[in-house]
Every structure is written in C-alpha cells, then in structure tokens.
Amino acid sequence: MVNKKIINEISKSNRGISIEKYINICLFDTEGYYNNVNPLGKSGDFITAPEISQLFGEIIGLYIYNIWKEKFNNNFNLIELGPGKGSLLLDILRITKGFSKFKENLNIYLIEINKTLINKQKKNILFNKLDLQKFQWNSNISNIEKKNSIIIANEFFDCFPVRHFVKRNNKWKEKVINYNEDEKKFYYQFEDIDDDKTIIKLSNYSTNDIAEISNQSEEYFESICKFISKIQGVFIIIDYGYYDFPGHFTLQAILNHKYSNLLDNPGKQDISSLVNFKSFIKIAKNYDLSVEYLNQKEFLENHGIVKRKESLKKVANEETKIEIENAFSRLLNEKNMGSDFKFLIISNK
C-alpha cells in the first residue's frame, strides 16, 4: 500500500520526508494515483478543457496546422504529453482531417504512464474510427526520434511535485512530512535546509516569507527545451499557473471534484499546484528559444474561437446552441479559466 511505503520512507529518515517525495509516492508509485486511477471526467477527480468543449481542441488543431504549414510542410512528430482520455488529440485530428498533406506527414506519439488512461485512449481512438496503428505510446519523449516536432502539454506540469519552504527568524526552513505512530497520522514539521542549490533558488523569494519550488517540473521542461534546441520544434504548454509568485502555497488535493487534505487518502486523490511560468521562461531563454506567453482567453480569441463558435451554432439545434455558448463562456471567463489558464509557446528562433 502507498500508505506503508510513505511510512517506510519516513522511518528511514531522521527528519521526515519532503512534500516532493510524498507526492512522488502518492502519484507515481506503482500503486499510486496515476498508475491505477482514472482521474478524468465525471467519475474521476477533475475535468480538463478538452472535456468541456470541442472548440478548445479545434482551435489548437488549426493553430498546429498553421505552424506545420509555415515551419515544416514535411514529415513531423505530433507529441502529446499526458493526453488524458485523448480528447484534445482527437479534436485536433478531426479538425485537420481535410488537410491531406498534413495527415500524410503526421507521426503521432502519446506520452503516458497510466495504464487505465492508455486503455481509455485506445478505446476512444477506435470509437472515432481511427487506425490504432498510426498511434504510438511511450513513457518518455527521449525515446522518440529527434525530428521536426510539435509538442503539446495540456494540464501536464501541474501534477509535478513541489517543495515548501517557510522563512522563520529570517532563516529558511523546509516544510516536511512525518508520521505519528501513536495517533496513526501524518503531520508537518520544519527542518533546516542543507543543500546549496535550494538556498540559491530561495534567494529569488527574498521578499516572501514562503516559497513553493518544483525542481522536477523545471528539469522535465528543460529536457523538452534541449529536445527542441536540436531540431525544428514548437512546444505548447497549457496550464493553471502564474508569472509572479502569488505569495501563498498553491498545492491542493482533489477527491471526487472536492478539495481534500493533502495528508489524507495517499495514492487515492489528485494532487496539483500552479505552474511557475516565470521559471520556465527563464529556462527557455537560456536555450535561446523564442517565447510567447498569454492567457487562455487571449490565445483562443487571437486564433478564431468566436468565428468557430458561430460556425458550430449555424448547424446546431436550440439545445446544442445553449451548450456551445455555455462552454464558450466557461473557456473564456476572465474570472476563471480564461485568465487562470496560461499558454506558453516555445519555439526555435
């Protein structure tokens, strides 16, 4: 059980374990959340934008087609990181199915570790009457041939583990997790920081009393930047996130669409945090890559969602028209998804 594995890790430590290690076990262990639970949709713990409306995926699909036409116009990889149920990818393929040269030059890769979701993706592909042999699954992008590539990561980076730090008496301490054997429950405590790299990173939070750092998301993002720097490529990241640190911890646990205690239900609930886009942009610029950063509302409006919405409504009945408008409003709402979700587009100069 995940619970026992966490307790075992704590028992091997003389100071508790980092929140980062706790999340890694909860989410990515062989018995963890992402290897065993279907987290998407009404029966899962969260709903992503492609599940809300086909408009989202179609606009991204047309954007990808235009990128391909302008930059490549020949054989290329379309890679999605953590594709969920495959809804976004299927919307992209549906809106671009009339572009024969695009289809002929397309190699499709899905980067996924969740066996439940892989099976769901395959079922959805077959349901949409597509050839399963044209889709390739892999656990890591490093295994894919380095050629012209467009990479998509929709709500992918928010699940990467974070570490929490608190400043006390002008000195940084790490918030870690320990276990009370008598009460049979996990609890937080604060410990000194003993590595120089972390202390250097914390210097970026000099005006704050708390800090939230995701080393693993930065490392993964950097690996994609390295991949792109060696080819002609574009990397599209869509996620909840921020440029300037909001001044509070953003880590949250979700169970059955409701907020839950992080220390409860290990391995049975989704855990996520806001993405630090400022750190990503800094990494991309270190590789001399071009950067475009904007919110979801701006991206979708810039690339024709209003026109596409009206086209769909022309062939819809009254009930479907209302559904289209409701989904449109939800995607662009400035008090919610429209501003909270950000697009970061990385490409070669």
Secondary structure in CASP SS format (residue, H / E / C, confidence):
PFRMAT SS
TARGET T0000
AUTHOR 0000-0000-0000
METHOD secondary structure of the structure
MODEL  1
M C 1.00
V H 1.00
N H 1.00
K H 1.00
K H 1.00
I H 1.00
I H 1.00
N H 1.00
E H 1.00
I H 1.00
S H 1.00
K C 1.00
S C 1.00
N C 1.00
R C 1.00
G C 1.00
I E 1.00
S E 1.00
I H 1.00
E H 1.00
K H 1.00
Y H 1.00
I H 1.00
N H 1.00
I H 1.00
C H 1.00
L H 1.00
F H 1.00
D C 1.00
T C 1.00
E C 1.00
G C 1.00
Y H 1.00
Y H 1.00
N H 1.00
N H 1.00
V C 1.00
N C 1.00
P C 1.00
L E 1.00
G C 1.00
K C 1.00
S C 1.00
G C 1.00
D C 1.00
F E 1.00
I C 1.00
T C 1.00
A H 1.00
P H 1.00
E H 1.00
I H 1.00
S C 1.00
Q H 1.00
L H 1.00
F H 1.00
G H 1.00
E H 1.00
I H 1.00
I H 1.00
G H 1.00
L H 1.00
Y H 1.00
I H 1.00
Y H 1.00
N H 1.00
I H 1.00
W H 1.00
K H 1.00
E H 1.00
K H 1.00
F H 1.00
N C 1.00
N C 1.00
N C 1.00
F E 1.00
N E 1.00
L E 1.00
I E 1.00
E E 1.00
L E 1.00
G C 1.00
P C 1.00
G C 1.00
K C 1.00
G C 1.00
S H 1.00
L H 1.00
L H 1.00
L H 1.00
D H 1.00
I H 1.00
L H 1.00
R H 1.00
I H 1.00
T C 1.00
K C 1.00
G C 1.00
F C 1.00
S H 1.00
K H 1.00
F H 1.00
K H 1.00
E H 1.00
N C 1.00
L E 1.00
N E 1.00
I E 1.00
Y E 1.00
L E 1.00
I E 1.00
E C 1.00
I C 1.00
N C 1.00
K H 1.00
T H 1.00
L H 1.00
I H 1.00
N H 1.00
K H 1.00
Q H 1.00
K H 1.00
K H 1.00
N H 1.00
I H 1.00
L H 1.00
F H 1.00
N C 1.00
K C 1.00
L C 1.00
D C 1.00
L H 1.00
Q H 1.00
K H 1.00
F E 1.00
Q E 1.00
W E 1.00
N E 1.00
S C 1.00
N C 1.00
I H 1.00
S H 1.00
N H 1.00
I C 1.00
E C 1.00
K C 1.00
K C 1.00
N C 1.00
S E 1.00
I E 1.00
I E 1.00
I E 1.00
A E 1.00
N E 1.00
E C 1.00
F C 1.00
F H 1.00
D H 1.00
C H 1.00
F C 1.00
P C 1.00
V C 1.00
R E 1.00
H E 1.00
F E 1.00
V E 1.00
K E 1.00
R E 1.00
N C 1.00
N C 1.00
K E 1.00
W E 1.00
K E 1.00
E E 1.00
K E 1.00
V E 1.00
I E 1.00
N E 1.00
Y E 1.00
N E 1.00
E C 1.00
D C 1.00
E C 1.00
K C 1.00
K E 1.00
F E 1.00
Y E 1.00
Y E 1.00
Q E 1.00
F E 1.00
E E 1.00
D E 1.00
I C 1.00
D C 1.00
D C 1.00
D H 1.00
K H 1.00
T H 1.00
I H 1.00
I H 1.00
K H 1.00
L H 1.00
S H 1.00
N H 1.00
Y H 1.00
S C 1.00
T C 1.00
N C 1.00
D C 1.00
I E 1.00
A E 1.00
E E 1.00
I E 1.00
S C 1.00
N H 1.00
Q H 1.00
S H 1.00
E H 1.00
E H 1.00
Y H 1.00
F H 1.00
E H 1.00
S H 1.00
I H 1.00
C H 1.00
K H 1.00
F H 1.00
I H 1.00
S H 1.00
K C 1.00
I C 1.00
Q C 1.00
G E 1.00
V E 1.00
F E 1.00
I E 1.00
I E 1.00
I E 1.00
D E 1.00
Y E 1.00
G E 1.00
Y E 1.00
Y C 1.00
D C 1.00
F C 1.00
P C 1.00
G C 1.00
H C 1.00
F C 1.00
T C 1.00
L C 1.00
Q E 1.00
A E 1.00
I E 1.00
L E 1.00
N C 1.00
H C 1.00
K E 1.00
Y E 1.00
S E 1.00
N C 1.00
L C 1.00
L C 1.00
D C 1.00
N C 1.00
P C 1.00
G C 1.00
K C 1.00
Q C 1.00
D E 1.00
I E 1.00
S E 1.00
S C 1.00
L C 1.00
V E 1.00
N E 1.00
F H 1.00
K H 1.00
S H 1.00
F H 1.00
I H 1.00
K H 1.00
I H 1.00
A H 1.00
K H 1.00
N H 1.00
Y C 1.00
D C 1.00
L C 1.00
S E 1.00
V E 1.00
E E 1.00
Y E 1.00
L E 1.00
N E 1.00
Q H 1.00
K H 1.00
E H 1.00
F H 1.00
L H 1.00
E H 1.00
N H 1.00
H C 1.00
G C 1.00
I H 1.00
V H 1.00
K H 1.00
R H 1.00
K H 1.00
E H 1.00
S H 1.00
L H 1.00
K H 1.00
K H 1.00
V C 1.00
A C 1.00
N C 1.00
E H 1.00
E H 1.00
T H 1.00
K H 1.00
I H 1.00
E H 1.00
I H 1.00
E H 1.00
N H 1.00
A H 1.00
F H 1.00
S H 1.00
R H 1.00
L H 1.00
L H 1.00
N C 1.00
E C 1.00
K C 1.00
N C 1.00
M H 1.00
G H 1.00
S H 1.00
D H 1.00
F E 1.00
K E 1.00
F E 1.00
L E 1.00
I E 1.00
I E 1.00
S E 1.00
N C 1.00
K C 1.00
END
